[in-house]
Amino acid sequence: MKISKMWKAVVAAIVAGAGTLSTALADDTVTAAEGWAAGLAVLAALGFTWAVPNRQPEPPTSTVTGL
């Protein structure tokens, strides 16, 4: 499966934001500090995921040996 660098970062940001907001909603309210934390989590996930390159596929190797 091939995932572009952009979509990898978008999915990471969504997961980070949803995780932070689900924790913030434990008391049925989101304070300003919790909102800032969710926003920073999204930005951090975008930045770190964008900065890390995808692993390059290894070239296929032959498993056939001479007899």
N, C-alpha and C positions, 0 to 999 in steps of 0.2 A: 504494500500500500504506500502510495506517495502523497505526502501532505506538504503543501507549500509552507514556507516560512511564515507567511502572513496568517494563514489559518491556524497554525500551531499557536501563534501569539494570541489570536482572538479567543481561541478556546481556553487557553490558560487564564486570560483576563476574566472571562465569564465565570470560570470555576472559582477563581480567587474572590471575585466580587460576591458571588452567590454564597460562598462559604462564610465570608465575613458578615454579610447581611443576615444570614440565617442565625448566626451566633448573636448578632445585635438584636434580633427580633425575639429572643428568648423571653424578654419581659414585655412583649407586645408594643414596644416603642423604640424608635431610633433617635438617639441624641445626636447633637452636632458632632461630638467627638467620634461617635461610632460611624457617622456618615463620612467624616474625613478619613477614618481608618479604612473604610471600604474603598474610597476613592484612591487612597495611596496603595492599597493592595492591588487594585486593578492596574494602576500605572507601573508598579513594581513588576507585576507579572508580565505586562507588555514589554517593558524594557529588558528584563532578564531573558525572557524567551526569545525576543528578537535578536539579542546579542549572541546567543549561543547558536552556532551553525548546526545544520542538520548533518548527521553522519553520512559520509559518502559511501555508496555501496562498494563492496569489495569485488574485484574482478573474479569471474568464475575460475575455479582451478580444476584441472583434469584429475580424475581419480583412476584413470585407466593406467595400468602399469604394463610395461613390456614383458613378454614371456620369453 
